[in-house]
Amino acid sequence: MKIKIVNKSYDQVVAIPQPKHKKPMKQSLFWRTLLRIVSTPDLMTTHFTCNKIGMERLGKREPCLVLMNHSSFIDLKIASTVLYPRPFNIVCTTDGFVGKNTLMRFLGCIPTQKFVADLNLVRDMVYAVKELKSSILMYPEAGYSFDGRATILPDHLYKFIKLLGVPVVTIRTYGAFARDPLYNNLQRRRVKVSADMTYLLSAEEVREKSVDEIRTAIGEQFNFDSFRWQQENEIRIAEDFRADRLNRLLYKCPACHTEGQMEGKGTELVCHACGKRYVLDEYGYMTCPEGETEFSHIPDWVDWQRAQVRRQLEQGTYCLDTDVDVYMLVDTKCLYKVGEGHLTHTCQGFHLTGCDGKLDYTQPPKASYTLNSDFNWYEIGDVISIGDKKALYYCVPKTDGDIVAKTRLATEELYNMQKKAAMAVK
């Protein structure tokens, strides 16, 4: 999948007027049916099945909030099938509207900027439920899972659920990540996909339960480990490219602690600094043909990397410092390439400069609980995105080595450290 790109100067882009806000549109039966039809071939290929739990409690015309985990591109196809013929609006990032604004509106999509506070989104979702009598499909993680586990959910989600006051339904997929993990460059594996669709909370329960009780209920649904699922269910993935670009996720060698020298190719992950080799077997385990296997479970490796990043932050030694190509998103007409820049990330947050000194943007650690980062974003490259309501800056690092996953971990840990420090002062 690609995105429309136009080269413009920084001055030209910042002069573009902010687009006017538009209220959501209700999906017509035509668009609902079309979504389902185009989703059918992929779901047939994966022998998709859905287990519906308690869904008889939801009225046929009763709007609800649907929370779905985000694993791969097949997610929307699953939702379009299991929700049919119920009308639903889809919370979607603004980059998804680029070059196809009208189509996305007809499909019922509601645009929002990822990890940027957006009051319009709250108003639009309330409008969709109350006025359009439409359900809402939302991926609360807001981004694809890197390691097959749920990413952080925002604290304000649970308060918003009480504000919305409608039943909550969850869709939890099995096999979607294993079929098409983000790090693997969109190479699909032969894996069956299924889902649980659960009526989680009634409108009455939403009103009666506390925010913490709602957080607990949703947290149980967003507590999963796709690699563990594969191992426990003995799901065989025999494709010989299953470790391709695994270095995007596992960027640090646990043997020599060198970063950015890992290479995932075929079924192996190799450290070019010390030469140690790891093999990703057919059932999702990491093994080392020679020497100790430090981490047989990929999420454990990721947790170790997180702990290493946290230690660097605590010691004040963490620093991202890289040249980048800079793209800006200010409307839905296209993505604007504005030139080259320099991005740093330290304990003080992000600092982006460039475009002959005209671009100078800072973002403090408290601005977001996580980072909008992606692998092979629209086939442009691995990307780090920061920004605010005025503009989003998509930074494609020029540095050799994998830094996107580490930067997301650092952003999350830095936010948590500052949050704990603020609570300690209170």
QUIDAPE-V339389 format. One record per residue. N is the residue number from 0. SS is DSSP state (helix for helix, strand for strand, loop for the rest). OMEGA is omega in whole degrees, 0 to 359 (none if undefined). Layout:
BEGIN
n->N ss->SS omega->OMEGA
n->N ss->SS omega->OMEGA
END
This chain:
BEGIN
n->0 ss->loop omega->181
n->1 ss->loop omega->181
n->2 ss->loop omega->180
n->3 ss->loop omega->182
n->4 ss->strand omega->177
n->5 ss->strand omega->176
n->6 ss->strand omega->175
n->7 ss->loop omega->176
n->8 ss->loop omega->178
n->9 ss->helix omega->180
n->10 ss->helix omega->179
n->11 ss->helix omega->183
n->12 ss->helix omega->181
n->13 ss->helix omega->178
n->14 ss->loop omega->180
n->15 ss->loop omega->180
n->16 ss->loop omega->176
n->17 ss->loop omega->180
n->18 ss->loop omega->179
n->19 ss->loop omega->180
n->20 ss->loop omega->177
n->21 ss->loop omega->179
n->22 ss->loop omega->180
n->23 ss->loop omega->174
n->24 ss->loop omega->177
n->25 ss->loop omega->176
n->26 ss->loop omega->171
n->27 ss->loop omega->178
n->28 ss->helix omega->179
n->29 ss->helix omega->183
n->30 ss->helix omega->176
n->31 ss->helix omega->181
n->32 ss->helix omega->179
n->33 ss->helix omega->178
n->34 ss->helix omega->181
n->35 ss->helix omega->182
n->36 ss->helix omega->183
n->37 ss->helix omega->179
n->38 ss->helix omega->188
n->39 ss->helix omega->183
n->40 ss->helix omega->180
n->41 ss->helix omega->181
n->42 ss->helix omega->176
n->43 ss->helix omega->179
n->44 ss->helix omega->182
n->45 ss->loop omega->182
n->46 ss->loop omega->187
n->47 ss->loop omega->174
n->48 ss->strand omega->180
n->49 ss->strand omega->176
n->50 ss->strand omega->182
n->51 ss->strand omega->186
n->52 ss->strand omega->177
n->53 ss->loop omega->185
n->54 ss->helix omega->176
n->55 ss->helix omega->179
n->56 ss->helix omega->182
n->57 ss->loop omega->178
n->58 ss->loop omega->183
n->59 ss->loop omega->181
n->60 ss->loop omega->184
n->61 ss->loop omega->178
n->62 ss->loop omega->178
n->63 ss->strand omega->173
n->64 ss->strand omega->180
n->65 ss->strand omega->178
n->66 ss->strand omega->185
n->67 ss->strand omega->175
n->68 ss->loop omega->189
n->69 ss->loop omega->185
n->70 ss->loop omega->184
n->71 ss->loop omega->184
n->72 ss->loop omega->181
n->73 ss->loop omega->186
n->74 ss->helix omega->181
n->75 ss->helix omega->178
n->76 ss->helix omega->177
n->77 ss->helix omega->182
n->78 ss->helix omega->181
n->79 ss->helix omega->181
n->80 ss->helix omega->186
n->81 ss->helix omega->179
n->82 ss->loop omega->183
n->83 ss->loop omega->5
n->84 ss->loop omega->182
n->85 ss->loop omega->175
n->86 ss->loop omega->179
n->87 ss->strand omega->172
n->88 ss->strand omega->187
n->89 ss->strand omega->174
n->90 ss->strand omega->189
n->91 ss->strand omega->179
n->92 ss->strand omega->186
n->93 ss->helix omega->180
n->94 ss->helix omega->177
n->95 ss->helix omega->180
n->96 ss->helix omega->187
n->97 ss->loop omega->178
n->98 ss->loop omega->181
n->99 ss->loop omega->184
n->100 ss->helix omega->183
n->101 ss->helix omega->179
n->102 ss->helix omega->182
n->103 ss->helix omega->177
n->104 ss->helix omega->179
n->105 ss->helix omega->178
n->106 ss->loop omega->178
n->107 ss->loop omega->183
n->108 ss->strand omega->177
n->109 ss->strand omega->183
n->110 ss->strand omega->174
n->111 ss->strand omega->177
n->112 ss->loop omega->186
n->113 ss->loop omega->177
n->114 ss->loop omega->174
n->115 ss->loop omega->180
n->116 ss->loop omega->188
n->117 ss->loop omega->179
n->118 ss->helix omega->178
n->119 ss->helix omega->179
n->120 ss->helix omega->179
n->121 ss->helix omega->180
n->122 ss->helix omega->181
n->123 ss->helix omega->181
n->124 ss->helix omega->176
n->125 ss->helix omega->178
n->126 ss->helix omega->181
n->127 ss->helix omega->182
n->128 ss->helix omega->188
n->129 ss->helix omega->186
n->130 ss->loop omega->182
n->131 ss->loop omega->183
n->132 ss->loop omega->183
n->133 ss->loop omega->172
n->134 ss->strand omega->181
n->135 ss->strand omega->173
n->136 ss->strand omega->183
n->137 ss->strand omega->172
n->138 ss->loop omega->188
n->139 ss->loop omega->176
n->140 ss->loop omega->176
n->141 ss->loop omega->178
n->142 ss->loop omega->179
n->143 ss->loop omega->177
n->144 ss->loop omega->176
n->145 ss->loop omega->189
n->146 ss->loop omega->178
n->147 ss->loop omega->175
n->148 ss->strand omega->179
n->149 ss->loop omega->172
n->150 ss->loop omega->187
n->151 ss->loop omega->174
n->152 ss->loop omega->183
n->153 ss->loop omega->181
n->154 ss->loop omega->184
n->155 ss->helix omega->181
n->156 ss->helix omega->188
n->157 ss->helix omega->175
n->158 ss->helix omega->179
n->159 ss->helix omega->179
n->160 ss->helix omega->178
n->161 ss->helix omega->178
n->162 ss->helix omega->183
n->163 ss->helix omega->172
n->164 ss->loop omega->178
n->165 ss->loop omega->177
n->166 ss->strand omega->179
n->167 ss->strand omega->177
n->168 ss->strand omega->177
n->169 ss->strand omega->172
n->170 ss->strand omega->181
n->171 ss->strand omega->186
n->172 ss->strand omega->176
n->173 ss->strand omega->178
n->174 ss->loop omega->181
n->175 ss->helix omega->178
n->176 ss->helix omega->182
n->177 ss->helix omega->180
n->178 ss->helix omega->189
n->179 ss->loop omega->181
n->180 ss->loop omega->187
n->181 ss->helix omega->184
n->182 ss->helix omega->192
n->183 ss->helix omega->175
n->184 ss->loop omega->174
n->185 ss->loop omega->175
n->186 ss->loop omega->186
n->187 ss->loop omega->176
n->188 ss->loop omega->179
n->189 ss->loop omega->182
n->190 ss->loop omega->175
n->191 ss->loop omega->181
n->192 ss->loop omega->177
n->193 ss->strand omega->180
n->194 ss->strand omega->168
n->195 ss->strand omega->175
n->196 ss->strand omega->192
n->197 ss->strand omega->171
n->198 ss->strand omega->191
n->199 ss->strand omega->184
n->200 ss->strand omega->173
n->201 ss->loop omega->177
n->202 ss->helix omega->179
n->203 ss->helix omega->180
n->204 ss->helix omega->177
n->205 ss->helix omega->180
n->206 ss->helix omega->187
n->207 ss->helix omega->185
n->208 ss->loop omega->176
n->209 ss->loop omega->177
n->210 ss->helix omega->180
n->211 ss->helix omega->178
n->212 ss->helix omega->177
n->213 ss->helix omega->178
n->214 ss->helix omega->180
n->215 ss->helix omega->181
n->216 ss->helix omega->180
n->217 ss->helix omega->179
n->218 ss->helix omega->178
n->219 ss->helix omega->179
n->220 ss->helix omega->180
n->221 ss->loop omega->176
n->222 ss->loop omega->185
n->223 ss->loop omega->181
n->224 ss->strand omega->186
n->225 ss->helix omega->177
n->226 ss->helix omega->177
n->227 ss->helix omega->177
n->228 ss->helix omega->180
n->229 ss->helix omega->182
n->230 ss->helix omega->183
n->231 ss->helix omega->180
n->232 ss->loop omega->177
n->233 ss->loop omega->178
n->234 ss->loop omega->185
n->235 ss->loop omega->174
n->236 ss->loop omega->190
n->237 ss->loop omega->182
n->238 ss->loop omega->185
n->239 ss->loop omega->177
n->240 ss->loop omega->190
n->241 ss->loop omega->178
n->242 ss->loop omega->178
n->243 ss->loop omega->177
n->244 ss->loop omega->175
n->245 ss->helix omega->177
n->246 ss->helix omega->176
n->247 ss->helix omega->181
n->248 ss->loop omega->182
n->249 ss->loop omega->189
n->250 ss->loop omega->185
n->251 ss->strand omega->181
n->252 ss->loop omega->179
n->253 ss->loop omega->179
n->254 ss->loop omega->184
n->255 ss->loop omega->177
n->256 ss->loop omega->177
n->257 ss->loop omega->179
n->258 ss->strand omega->173
n->259 ss->loop omega->180
n->260 ss->loop omega->179
n->261 ss->strand omega->175
n->262 ss->strand omega->176
n->263 ss->strand omega->181
n->264 ss->strand omega->181
n->265 ss->loop omega->178
n->266 ss->loop omega->186
n->267 ss->strand omega->172
n->268 ss->strand omega->187
n->269 ss->strand omega->173
n->270 ss->strand omega->181
n->271 ss->loop omega->177
n->272 ss->loop omega->182
n->273 ss->loop omega->177
n->274 ss->loop omega->183
n->275 ss->loop omega->183
n->276 ss->strand omega->175
n->277 ss->strand omega->180
n->278 ss->strand omega->173
n->279 ss->strand omega->185
n->280 ss->loop omega->187
n->281 ss->loop omega->182
n->282 ss->loop omega->172
n->283 ss->loop omega->178
n->284 ss->loop omega->172
n->285 ss->strand omega->177
n->286 ss->strand omega->179
n->287 ss->loop omega->182
n->288 ss->loop omega->180
n->289 ss->loop omega->179
n->290 ss->loop omega->185
n->291 ss->loop omega->170
n->292 ss->loop omega->185
n->293 ss->loop omega->182
n->294 ss->loop omega->177
n->295 ss->loop omega->182
n->296 ss->loop omega->187
n->297 ss->helix omega->178
n->298 ss->helix omega->176
n->299 ss->helix omega->176
n->300 ss->helix omega->179
n->301 ss->helix omega->179
n->302 ss->helix omega->177
n->303 ss->helix omega->177
n->304 ss->helix omega->178
n->305 ss->helix omega->180
n->306 ss->helix omega->178
n->307 ss->helix omega->178
n->308 ss->helix omega->180
n->309 ss->helix omega->179
n->310 ss->helix omega->178
n->311 ss->helix omega->178
n->312 ss->helix omega->180
n->313 ss->helix omega->181
n->314 ss->helix omega->180
n->315 ss->loop omega->183
n->316 ss->loop omega->180
n->317 ss->loop omega->176
n->318 ss->loop omega->168
n->319 ss->strand omega->184
n->320 ss->strand omega->188
n->321 ss->strand omega->170
n->322 ss->strand omega->183
n->323 ss->strand omega->163
n->324 ss->strand omega->186
n->325 ss->strand omega->174
n->326 ss->strand omega->180
n->327 ss->strand omega->175
n->328 ss->strand omega->181
n->329 ss->loop omega->176
n->330 ss->loop omega->183
n->331 ss->loop omega->179
n->332 ss->loop omega->180
n->333 ss->loop omega->172
n->334 ss->strand omega->185
n->335 ss->strand omega->173
n->336 ss->strand omega->187
n->337 ss->strand omega->176
n->338 ss->strand omega->183
n->339 ss->strand omega->179
n->340 ss->strand omega->179
n->341 ss->strand omega->183
n->342 ss->strand omega->172
n->343 ss->strand omega->175
n->344 ss->strand omega->181
n->345 ss->strand omega->177
n->346 ss->loop omega->178
n->347 ss->loop omega->179
n->348 ss->strand omega->182
n->349 ss->strand omega->173
n->350 ss->strand omega->180
n->351 ss->strand omega->176
n->352 ss->strand omega->178
n->353 ss->strand omega->178
n->354 ss->loop omega->178
n->355 ss->loop omega->176
n->356 ss->loop omega->182
n->357 ss->loop omega->179
n->358 ss->strand omega->177
n->359 ss->strand omega->185
n->360 ss->strand omega->176
n->361 ss->strand omega->179
n->362 ss->strand omega->183
n->363 ss->loop omega->182
n->364 ss->helix omega->183
n->365 ss->helix omega->184
n->366 ss->helix omega->182
n->367 ss->loop omega->181
n->368 ss->loop omega->176
n->369 ss->loop omega->186
n->370 ss->loop omega->172
n->371 ss->strand omega->179
n->372 ss->strand omega->187
n->373 ss->strand omega->175
n->374 ss->strand omega->176
n->375 ss->strand omega->185
n->376 ss->strand omega->182
n->377 ss->loop omega->179
n->378 ss->loop omega->177
n->379 ss->loop omega->182
n->380 ss->strand omega->175
n->381 ss->strand omega->191
n->382 ss->strand omega->171
n->383 ss->strand omega->183
n->384 ss->strand omega->175
n->385 ss->strand omega->178
n->386 ss->strand omega->181
n->387 ss->loop omega->184
n->388 ss->loop omega->182
n->389 ss->loop omega->184
n->390 ss->loop omega->172
n->391 ss->strand omega->181
n->392 ss->strand omega->179
n->393 ss->strand omega->187
n->394 ss->strand omega->179
n->395 ss->strand omega->185
n->396 ss->strand omega->175
n->397 ss->loop omega->182
n->398 ss->loop omega->172
n->399 ss->loop omega->181
n->400 ss->loop omega->186
n->401 ss->loop omega->184
n->402 ss->loop omega->186
n->403 ss->helix omega->180
n->404 ss->helix omega->180
n->405 ss->helix omega->181
n->406 ss->helix omega->176
n->407 ss->helix omega->179
n->408 ss->helix omega->181
n->409 ss->helix omega->179
n->410 ss->helix omega->181
n->411 ss->helix omega->181
n->412 ss->helix omega->179
n->413 ss->helix omega->178
n->414 ss->helix omega->180
n->415 ss->helix omega->179
n->416 ss->helix omega->181
n->417 ss->helix omega->178
n->418 ss->helix omega->178
n->419 ss->helix omega->179
n->420 ss->helix omega->180
n->421 ss->helix omega->179
n->422 ss->helix omega->180
n->423 ss->helix omega->179
n->424 ss->helix omega->180
n->425 ss->loop omega->none
END
